[in-house]
């Protein structure tokens, strides 16, 4: 179950006092070290010994080499199974830190303290941890629940606009797949600012949590959370391979546009409804060209998606506003038509 600590840090201190860990490790990158760590340390009230571990920021760091380095650091500091890891950062930190915590000595406790909108509304929730390998997103990972999630909306003020916009894509997704009221509320936001977004964060978190508690291991319903990700992850992976990293949320927005078009081609939603969805996503997100990638390359990457079975691509696909199906098989013809539609969307 989702356990959100209050944003004044007192619950974190109470938890640490009750847990009485042998050591505390705080995982940061250079950005959260500078902008967020002083706030955390200024509110941390404990006599437990702690160490700061810094890694490089960005998706490139989310790999097995970084994991090995972190395992070795924990071992060098003689971390035992009573140690506690605080993941202070965005989705890379929470995904990577959770994976390290879940595998070191078969599992130590960790708390996610997300500092980006993407991590607050998506990456820190639900127990998925993971790393990238051979340019494939999150292909190695575990299911491991954070002890708690501490959400401190003031951290959003440390983000640049691109990071804020990236996280907003997951919020839009939550509305599209499960809560039309949430979608309608979000698309009334004229300017993406921390102040305008913050009132909607908890609702977005709860939408994801309500799906997760019904299907923790992603055997059925939880797959709807992957709407926009089948194509989005493929494009993101191809960009990563060519060293042209794009924000995750922008890849998801691209994926949601193309997969919405697939829903229309499959006669699951009307052209009018598809236009409404696509138009409102485009309102917030820049066009990302996929002209450098062929349909064959994109579909080849999609075949590596974790939701697939028996060599078939399983889509999470819209059947209406606030309604999504999963394990939906789409014809290759419609996939290619939707990709071509996106290539010409601004023509």
C-alpha positions as CSV (number, residue, x, y, z in Angstrom):
1,X,0.0,0.0,0.0
2,X,1.1,3.5,-0.7
3,X,2.5,5.2,2.4
4,X,3.1,8.9,1.9
5,X,5.1,10.6,4.6
6,X,4.1,14.2,5.5
7,X,6.0,16.9,3.7
8,X,7.4,18.4,7.0
9,X,9.8,15.4,7.5
10,X,8.6,14.7,11.0
11,X,7.2,11.3,10.0
12,X,10.6,10.4,8.4
13,X,12.3,11.1,11.7
14,X,9.7,9.1,13.6
15,X,10.2,6.2,11.2
16,X,14.0,6.2,11.6
17,X,13.7,6.4,15.3
18,X,11.3,3.4,15.4
19,X,13.3,1.4,12.7
20,X,16.6,2.2,14.4
21,X,18.7,1.3,11.3
22,X,22.4,0.4,11.7
23,X,23.4,2.9,9.1
24,X,21.7,5.3,6.7
25,X,22.9,5.8,3.1
26,X,21.6,8.8,1.1
27,X,21.7,8.3,-2.7
28,X,21.9,11.5,-4.7
29,X,23.1,12.8,-8.0
30,X,25.0,16.1,-8.5
31,X,21.8,18.0,-8.9
32,X,19.9,16.7,-5.9
33,X,23.1,17.0,-3.9
34,X,23.2,20.7,-4.5
35,X,19.5,21.6,-4.6
36,X,17.7,19.1,-2.3
37,X,20.1,17.4,0.1
38,X,20.6,20.6,2.2
39,X,16.8,20.6,2.9
40,X,16.8,16.9,3.8
41,X,19.8,17.2,6.1
42,X,18.4,20.3,7.7
43,X,15.3,18.3,8.6
44,X,16.9,15.0,9.5
45,X,16.9,14.5,13.2
46,X,18.8,11.4,14.1
47,X,22.0,10.2,15.7
48,X,22.3,7.3,13.3
49,X,25.5,7.4,11.3
50,X,24.9,8.3,7.6
51,X,26.8,8.5,4.4
52,X,26.2,10.4,1.2
53,X,26.6,8.5,-2.1
54,X,26.6,10.5,-5.3
55,X,26.2,9.2,-8.8
56,X,26.1,11.0,-12.1
57,X,22.7,12.3,-13.1
58,X,20.8,11.1,-16.2
59,X,19.6,7.9,-17.9
60,X,23.2,6.9,-18.9
61,X,24.0,6.2,-15.3
62,X,21.1,3.7,-14.9
63,X,23.1,0.6,-15.8
64,X,24.8,-2.5,-14.3
65,X,28.1,-0.7,-13.9
66,X,26.6,1.9,-11.6
67,X,24.9,-0.9,-9.7
68,X,28.1,-2.8,-9.1
69,X,29.8,0.4,-7.9
70,X,27.0,1.0,-5.4
71,X,27.1,-2.6,-4.2
72,X,30.8,-2.2,-3.6
73,X,30.4,1.1,-1.8
74,X,27.8,-0.5,0.5
75,X,30.1,-3.4,1.1
76,X,33.1,-1.2,1.8
77,X,31.0,0.7,4.5
78,X,30.0,-2.7,5.9
79,X,26.4,-2.1,5.4
80,X,24.3,-4.9,6.9
81,X,20.6,-5.9,6.4
82,X,19.5,-3.4,9.0
83,X,20.8,-0.5,6.9
84,X,18.5,2.1,5.3
85,X,18.8,3.7,1.9
86,X,17.2,7.0,1.2
87,X,16.7,7.6,-2.5
88,X,16.8,11.4,-3.0
89,X,16.2,12.2,-6.6
90,X,14.2,11.6,-9.8
91,X,13.2,8.4,-11.5
92,X,16.7,7.3,-12.2
93,X,17.6,7.5,-8.5
94,X,14.4,5.8,-7.3
95,X,14.6,3.0,-10.0
96,X,18.3,2.4,-9.5
97,X,18.4,2.9,-5.7
98,X,15.4,0.6,-5.3
99,X,17.1,-2.1,-7.4
100,X,20.4,-1.8,-5.4
101,X,18.5,-2.0,-2.1
102,X,16.4,-4.9,-3.2
103,X,19.4,-7.0,-4.3
104,X,22.1,-6.1,-1.7
105,X,22.3,-8.9,0.8
106,X,18.9,-10.0,-0.6
107,X,17.3,-6.8,0.4
108,X,17.6,-3.8,2.7
109,X,15.0,-1.2,3.5
110,X,14.7,1.9,1.4
111,X,12.6,5.1,1.3
112,X,11.9,7.1,-1.9
113,X,12.1,10.8,-1.6
114,X,11.2,11.9,-5.2
115,X,12.4,15.3,-6.2
116,X,10.9,15.4,-9.7
117,X,7.3,15.4,-10.8
118,X,7.9,12.2,-12.8
119,X,9.2,10.4,-9.8
120,X,6.5,11.7,-7.5
121,X,3.6,10.6,-9.7
122,X,5.1,7.5,-11.2
123,X,8.6,6.1,-10.7
124,X,8.6,6.1,-6.9
125,X,5.2,4.3,-6.6
126,X,4.4,0.7,-7.1
127,X,7.5,-1.3,-6.2
128,X,9.1,-1.5,-9.7
129,X,12.9,-1.1,-9.6
130,X,15.2,-1.5,-12.6
131,X,18.1,-0.6,-14.8
132,X,18.6,-0.3,-18.6
133,X,20.8,-2.8,-20.5
134,X,21.9,-2.8,-24.1
135,X,19.8,0.3,-24.7
136,X,16.7,-1.4,-23.5
137,X,14.7,0.5,-20.9
138,X,14.2,-1.2,-17.5
139,X,14.9,-4.6,-18.9
140,X,16.5,-5.8,-15.6
141,X,14.7,-5.2,-12.3
142,X,12.8,-6.4,-9.3
143,X,9.5,-5.8,-7.5
144,X,10.4,-4.2,-4.2
145,X,8.3,-1.8,-2.2
146,X,9.8,1.3,-0.6
147,X,9.0,1.5,3.1
148,X,7.6,4.9,2.5
149,X,7.5,7.7,0.0
150,X,8.2,11.2,1.2
151,X,6.6,13.8,-1.1
152,X,7.9,17.4,-0.7
153,X,6.3,19.5,-3.4
154,X,8.8,22.4,-2.8
155,X,11.4,20.3,-4.6
156,X,9.5,20.9,-7.8
157,X,10.8,24.5,-7.7
158,X,14.3,23.1,-8.2
159,X,13.4,21.7,-11.6
160,X,13.8,23.3,-15.0
161,X,10.7,23.5,-17.2
162,X,11.6,20.5,-19.3
163,X,11.7,18.2,-16.3
164,X,8.4,19.5,-15.0
165,X,6.8,19.0,-18.3
166,X,8.2,15.5,-18.5
167,X,6.5,14.4,-15.3
168,X,3.2,16.0,-16.4
169,X,2.9,13.4,-19.2
170,X,2.5,10.6,-16.6
171,X,-0.2,12.6,-14.9
172,X,-2.1,13.0,-18.2
173,X,-1.7,9.3,-18.8
174,X,-3.3,8.5,-15.4
175,X,-6.3,10.5,-16.4
176,X,-6.6,9.0,-19.9
177,X,-6.4,5.4,-18.6
178,X,-8.5,5.6,-15.4
179,X,-10.0,8.9,-14.4
180,X,-11.6,11.3,-17.0
181,X,-12.2,13.9,-14.3
182,X,-8.4,14.0,-13.6
183,X,-7.8,14.4,-17.3
184,X,-10.3,17.2,-17.6
185,X,-8.8,19.0,-14.6
186,X,-5.3,18.7,-16.0
187,X,-6.0,20.0,-19.5
188,X,-7.4,23.2,-18.0
189,X,-4.0,24.1,-16.8
190,X,-2.7,26.9,-19.1
191,X,0.8,27.2,-17.7
192,X,2.8,24.3,-16.3
193,X,4.2,25.6,-13.0
194,X,4.9,23.9,-9.7
195,X,2.1,26.0,-8.2
196,X,-0.5,24.9,-10.8
197,X,0.5,21.3,-10.8
198,X,1.0,20.6,-7.1
199,X,-2.7,20.4,-6.2
200,X,-3.1,17.5,-8.6
201,X,-0.1,15.4,-7.5
202,X,-1.8,13.3,-4.8
203,X,-4.8,12.4,-7.0
204,X,-2.4,11.2,-9.7
205,X,-0.4,9.2,-7.2
206,X,-3.6,7.6,-5.9
207,X,-4.8,6.7,-9.4
208,X,-1.6,4.7,-9.9
209,X,-1.7,3.2,-6.5
210,X,-5.3,2.0,-6.9
211,X,-4.2,0.1,-10.0
212,X,-1.1,-1.3,-8.4
213,X,-2.9,-2.7,-5.3
214,X,-5.1,-4.8,-7.6
215,X,-2.3,-6.3,-9.6
216,X,1.1,-5.8,-8.0
217,X,3.1,-8.2,-10.2
218,X,1.6,-6.8,-13.4
219,X,-0.2,-9.9,-14.5
220,X,-3.3,-8.1,-15.7
221,X,-4.7,-4.7,-14.9
222,X,-1.4,-3.0,-14.0
223,X,-0.4,-3.2,-17.6
224,X,-2.7,-0.3,-18.4
225,X,-0.1,1.9,-16.8
226,X,2.0,1.2,-19.8
227,X,-0.2,3.2,-22.2
228,X,2.1,5.3,-24.3
229,X,5.1,3.3,-23.3
230,X,5.2,0.5,-25.9
231,X,6.1,3.0,-28.6
232,X,7.5,5.6,-26.3
233,X,10.1,3.2,-24.8
234,X,11.1,2.0,-28.3
235,X,11.7,5.6,-29.5
236,X,13.5,6.4,-26.2
237,X,15.7,3.4,-26.6
238,X,16.6,4.3,-30.2
239,X,17.4,7.8,-29.1
240,X,19.6,6.5,-26.2
241,X,21.4,4.2,-28.7
242,X,22.2,7.2,-30.9
243,X,23.2,9.3,-27.8
244,X,20.4,11.7,-28.3
245,X,18.7,11.3,-25.0
246,X,15.1,12.6,-24.8
247,X,13.1,13.2,-21.6
248,X,11.1,10.2,-20.6
249,X,7.9,12.2,-20.4
250,X,8.3,13.5,-23.9
251,X,8.8,10.0,-25.2
252,X,5.6,8.9,-23.4
253,X,3.7,11.9,-24.8
254,X,4.9,10.8,-28.3
255,X,3.8,7.3,-27.5
256,X,0.4,8.3,-26.3
257,X,-0.2,10.3,-29.5
258,X,0.7,7.3,-31.7
259,X,-1.1,4.8,-29.6
260,X,-4.2,7.0,-29.5
261,X,-4.1,6.9,-33.3
262,X,-3.9,3.2,-33.1
263,X,-7.0,3.1,-31.0
264,X,-8.8,5.1,-33.6
265,X,-7.6,2.8,-36.4
266,X,-8.8,-0.2,-34.4
267,X,-12.2,1.5,-34.1
268,X,-11.9,1.6,-30.3
269,X,-12.4,5.3,-30.1
270,X,-14.0,7.8,-32.5
271,X,-11.9,10.1,-34.7
272,X,-13.3,13.1,-32.7
273,X,-12.2,11.6,-29.4
274,X,-8.8,10.8,-30.8
275,X,-8.4,14.3,-32.1
276,X,-9.4,15.7,-28.7
277,X,-6.7,13.6,-26.9
278,X,-4.0,14.3,-29.5
279,X,-4.7,18.0,-29.6
280,X,-4.5,18.4,-25.9
281,X,-1.2,16.4,-25.6
282,X,0.3,18.5,-28.4
283,X,-0.7,21.6,-26.5
284,X,2.0,20.8,-23.9
285,X,4.7,18.9,-25.8
286,X,7.0,19.7,-28.7
287,X,7.2,17.5,-31.7
288,X,10.0,14.9,-31.6
289,X,11.1,13.7,-35.0
290,X,11.4,10.0,-35.6
291,X,12.5,10.4,-39.2
292,X,15.9,8.9,-38.4
293,X,14.2,5.6,-37.4
294,X,12.4,3.3,-39.8
295,X,9.2,1.6,-38.9
296,X,11.1,-1.7,-38.9
297,X,13.6,-0.4,-36.3
298,X,10.9,0.9,-34.0
299,X,8.8,-2.3,-34.2
300,X,11.9,-4.4,-33.6
301,X,12.5,-2.6,-30.3
302,X,8.8,-2.9,-29.4
303,X,9.1,-6.7,-29.7
304,X,11.4,-6.5,-26.7
305,X,8.7,-4.9,-24.5
306,X,8.3,-6.7,-21.2
307,X,4.5,-7.0,-21.7
308,X,4.8,-9.2,-24.8
309,X,4.3,-12.9,-25.0
310,X,4.8,-15.5,-27.7
311,X,6.5,-13.0,-29.9
312,X,3.4,-10.8,-30.1
313,X,3.3,-7.1,-29.2
314,X,0.8,-6.5,-26.4
315,X,-0.6,-3.0,-26.3
316,X,-2.3,-1.1,-23.5
317,X,-4.9,0.7,-25.6
318,X,-7.5,3.3,-25.0
319,X,-11.2,2.3,-25.3
320,X,-12.4,5.8,-24.3
321,X,-11.5,8.7,-22.1
322,X,-10.6,7.2,-18.7
323,X,-10.8,3.6,-20.0
324,X,-7.9,1.4,-21.1
325,X,-7.6,-2.2,-22.1
326,X,-4.4,-4.4,-21.9
327,X,-2.9,-7.3,-23.8
328,X,-4.4,-5.9,-27.0
329,X,-3.0,-7.3,-30.2
330,X,-2.7,-4.7,-33.0
331,X,-2.1,-5.5,-36.6
332,X,1.4,-4.4,-38.0
333,X,-0.5,-2.5,-40.7
334,X,-2.1,-0.2,-38.1
335,X,1.1,0.2,-36.2
336,X,2.9,1.4,-39.3
337,X,-0.1,3.6,-40.3
338,X,0.0,5.3,-36.9
339,X,3.8,5.8,-37.1
340,X,3.4,7.3,-40.5
341,X,0.6,9.5,-39.3
342,X,2.9,10.9,-36.5
343,X,5.7,11.5,-39.0
344,X,3.3,13.8,-41.0
345,X,1.4,15.3,-38.1
346,X,2.9,18.7,-38.5
347,X,3.0,18.6,-42.3
